[in-house]
Amino acid sequence: MKRAIKVISSLAFLLAFVFFIFFFGRMRQDNLKASLPVAGRIVELTSTPADPDAPGDLNVAPQRAKINPEWNETFLDAIDMNLDDDEELEQVLTVKPSVSNNGKISIVIADFQPNTGSYFRLWKGETLAAKPNAIVVQPRDLLGDGSLELLCFGIDEANRQTLTVFKRLGAGQEAYYSVFSESGISINVNDTSDESLASIDVFKNALDGSSPLDQTKIVYSWGKEKFEPGTESFIPGVNIEQALMSRILTGQAEDFELYLDGLWIKEIEGIGQPTALYFDAEGRKISIHSTAEQQQWDWGRSNVAFSGIYAPISNSAVPEMLRLLGIDLVGIDRVRVKATAQQIVKFTMREDWDGVYRRANAEDLDSRTQGAMRKAPEEG
């Protein structure tokens, strides 16, 4: 009898041990999956060729978060950045709540702890952005005081561009604090220079304007502890017939993409060949050709804007370097392009995207590229 009890006890212990190992392994696997941001999971799934021997892009290892998500958190992306003077890189994670009333995206900073040789959660802050595929983070010495601010660009639920700026305060739970958080039709950041201090221009729709493209510009200047609103000015838009605008700006991003399809030439440039953009709506590619750049970018899912679209683009050579293109209608066959770049260093990247472009004509096509271009849809 005692022997039977002993055998049963041993089997029960063995089964309990097996179940413990199984569930511990499952828990570790779930933690590893949770620490892989959504962007990394997408890269991992799409970068593996069907035929291992077939030529193609390299299977780049996805960036994995160095900390685990908390309850109600989904990691969207993970970017290694140097935010201070030490040798180790910090990791900036974009986080969306799994369950939330507003769905706003937050920024989490993971810092390296030399004593333990591991990363820990340093700080978390909420932005105004809500679209997971269009969030861009920049570390910049915006105020020119030697410390890095975090500039978080994005798009909210109303399809307005957003910007939240976090300034370094110190260590611990309150490492950063928000010094600017606004949304508008478009936002332009002016860094500190020898002639002027940093300022932020926020453009909003002028409700009482005579043209539907009229805007109001509000200039935010640095105060004692944050950016404060200052001068406000009216910017008249080009008078476009409402019927023509309604055929171009339908409220659907896909319709504006088709309107862009084709070749566009940048206006008012110096001597030499002007910058050209080629939009391939069907192939989901955007190409830029200038004296400094000849690149083709993958065109992500666009979001409709007040007078155009916001289009996230990425380059397969550097998939972590996202660009967010704001493309707005400013006249008949004229658009304004503004690029916001993901960056991991404090130095602002200089590129040729920004400017006003006109639709190419026959003479431009002879010297550039072949292919039909789409005009605004005809009535009828």
N, C-alpha and C positions, 0 to 999 in steps of 0.2 A: 504493500500500500504506500509506504513511504517512498519507494522507488518510483512508483507511478506518479506520485505528486511531484517528485523531483524532476521527472521527465517533462511533465506538463508545464512546470514552472520554467524550465529551460527553453521549451518551445515558445512559451508566451513571451519570454525575454527576447528571444531571437526575432520573433515576429515584430515586437515593438521596436527593436533596433532597426530592422529592415524598413519599417514604415517611417521611422525618424530620418534615416538616410534619404529615402525617397522624397519626403516632403521638404527636407532641407535642400536637396538638389533642385527641386521645383522652385523653392523660394529664391535661391541664388539665380536660377535662370530667369525668373520674372524680374528680379532686380537688375540683371544685366540688360534685359530687353527695355526696361523702363529708363535706364540710363542712356540708351541710344536715342537721340532726338529724332523727331519725325523726318527732318531733312536727311539725316544719315540713313534712316531706313529706306527712304526713296532712292538715294544714291546706290545703296547696296543692292537693291532689287533691280535697278535699271542698268547698272554698269557691268553686269556679268553677261558675257555673250552666250548665245544659245549653244554655239559650237566652241569648245575650249580652244581648238586649234585655229579658229578663224581669226583673221587680223581685225583689229579694232582698238578702241580706247582701253587703256589699262584699267584694271579693276582696283580703283583707289579705295583704300580702307576708310570706312566712314569715321567721322569724328565722334568719339564717345564722351558723354558727360563724365566729369571727374567726381561728381557727387550724385546721390540718389534723389529722385523727386520726392517731395512731401505729398501728403494726401491732397487730392484735388488739383494736382499739377500734371501737365503734359509738356515735356520738353520739346520745343519746336526746332531749335538749332543750338549749336555750341561753337563758340569762336574763341580761340586763344589770342589774348592780347596782353601787351605789357602796359599796365596802368600805373606803375610806380617805378622806383629806382632800383629795385632788387633784380637779381638775375633770372628769377623764375617768372614764367608767364602766368597771368591770371586767366581764368576762363569766364567768359560772359555767356550766359544762357538766356535765350528767349523762352518764356513760359506762358502757356495759355491755361486758364482754369478748366478743369474737366466739366464742372458744373458752376455756372455763374449767371447772374442777371444781366451784366453788361458785357461780359466776354472780353474785357480789356486784357491786353498782353502785358506781362511784367518782365523785368530784367532781374536776373539773379547773378551775383558775382561769387565765384568760387576762388578762394585764395590758397596759396601753398603754405603749409605749416612745416618749417624745417625740422622742428623737434621730433615730429612723428613721421615725416616723409610722405604725408598725404595731404589731400585738399579738404577744405571745410567750407561750409556756407557762410559767407561774410555778410551779405546784405541782399535785400530784395526791394524793388521799387516798381510801382505801377505806372504805365504810360497811357496815353489816350488811344493808341493803335488797337485795332480789333481784327484786321485781316492777317491771317497767319502767313500768307505767301508774299507779304509786302512789308516786312519789317527790316530796317537797316540801322545798324549801330556804328557810330563813329567815335573814336577817342580823339579829342582835339583840344589843344591849348587855346580855347576860344577867347579867353580874357587876357592872354599874354602874360600871365603871372607865373608861368612855369609848371602849374598843375594841370592835369588833364580832366576835362569835362567829358561826360558821356552824352552824345547827341543821338537820340532815338527817333528816327523818322518812321512814319507808318501811315496807315489809312484807317479811318474810323468806320463805324457802321453806316454813317451817312455819306460815305465815299468822299470825305474831305481829307486833305493831307494833314497829318499831325506831326508835331515836334515836341518832345519832352527833353529837357536838358537837366542832367544831374551833375552837381558839383561835389567834389570830394570834401568831406568834413573832417574825417579822422578814421580811427579804427573802431571795430565793434559793430553793434547792430545798427547804429546810425552813421555808417561810413559815408553815405551820400545823402544829399537832400535835393529836392526839385527847386530849380531857380527859374524855370520857364515851362509852361505846358499850354499849348494853344492848338487850334485847328483852323483851317481856312481853305480857300480854293487852291492856293499855293503858298509856300513859305520859302523865303530866301535868307540865308545866313551870311552875315558880313563879319569876317574875322577882324581882330584888332590889327591895326597897321600903324605906321609912323604918323599918319595924318589923323586917324580917328580911332575911337574905341569900338568894341564889338557892338553890333546891333542885329536885330532880327526883324525882317519885313514880313508881315502877314497880310495876304490879299484876301478880301472878302467880296461877296457879291453886293454891288450897289443896287439896292432895291428900288430907288427912285431914279435910276438912270434912264436915259432915252434909248440906249442900246442894251440888248440883253447881255452883251459882253462887257459892260461898264463894271469897274471894280473900285473898291476902296482899299487903300494901302495904309496900314497902321505900323508905325516904326516903334519897336521896343528897344530901349536902351538900358544899359547896365546901371542899376541904382546901388544902394548900399549892400543889399544881400541878394537881389534877384533882378531879372529884367522887368522893367516897368513900361507900360504903354505911354507913348508920347505923341508926336505929330501924326495927324491923320490927313490924307490927301485923296482927291478923286482922280481916277485914271480912266479917261474915256476909252471905250472900245470902238472897234470899227463897226459902222452901221451895216449890218447884213440883213437882208430881207428875212423876216421871221419864217416864211415858207421854206426858204433854202436851209435855214438853220435847223428847222424841224426835220428835214430829210437827212441831215448829217448827224445831228445830236438827237438820237431817238431814245436815249436812255438805256440802250443796249451796247455793251462794249464791242460785241462782234460786228455791229454795223459800222462803228467808227474805225475798227481795224480794216474793214473792207474799203472804207474811204481812203485810208492811208496807203493801201496796197500800191506799190510802185516806187519810183525814184523821186527823191526830194533833195534840193540844193540849198545850202545855207546862204543867207543873204549878207550883204555888206561885209565882205572880207577883203583883205589886202591883195597884193600881187601874188599870183600863183593859183593853183587849182583849189577851188573852194571845197569844203567838206560836203560829202554826199551821204545820205542815208537811203538804204533800200529796204522797204518793208515787204516781206513775203508772208501774207496772212495765212495762206493755205499751208505752206511749208513750215510755219511757225519759226521764222528766222528774221533777224534784223541785222543788216550789214552796215558798217561804217567805213568810209574810205576818205582819208585825208592825207596830208603830207606826213603826219606823225603816226597814223593808225590805219591798218587794213585788217579788220577783224569781222568775224561773223558770230553772232550771239543767238542763243536759244531764247525764244520768246515764250514766256510763261503765261499763265492765265491773267488777263487784264481785268482791271476793275474800272467801272465807269466813274468819271469825274464830272465836275460842273460843266466844263466845256471841252471834254475830251476823255482821256483814259490815263490810268496809271498802269504801267506795264513792267513787271519784274523780268529781268533778263539775266542770263548767266552764260559763262564761257566754259566749255568742257575742259579747257586747259587748266583753269583755276576755278572749279565749281563753287568754292566757298566765297568767291568775290562777287557777290550779288550787286546788281545795279537796279535802281528803281527809276524808270523813265516816266516823267510827267509830260504828256503830249496834249497840248491845248490848241483848239481852233482860235486863231486871232484875226482871220480875214478869209476872203475867198481864195481857196487853194493856198493858204498860208497857215502854218502851225508853229507853235513855240515848243521847243524840247528842252527839258531840264533834267539832268542826270544826278542822282544821289547814289554814291558808291559806298558799299561795305568796305571798311578798312580796318586793319589790325595795328597800324602805327599812327602816331599823332600827326604826321605830315599829310596835308591835304593833297590828293592825287589830282593832277592836271590832265584833263582829257578834252576832246574836241566836240563832245556831244552838244553842249549848251548853245542855244541860239534860235533864231527864227528861220524857218525853212519855207521855200516856195516849191510848188509842184514843178517837176522838170518839164521842159518843153521839147520839141522835136530836135532842136539844136543840141540840147544837153544830152539827149539819148544817143545821138550820133557819136559822141565822144565818151560816153559812159557805159551803158549797158543796153541790152535789148529786152523787150518784154512790154506787154500792155500794162497800162495804168488805169485804175478805176477812178472815175469822176463821181461827183455827187449824184445820187439816183435821180432820174428824170421823173417828173410828175406824170401821172396817168396810170 
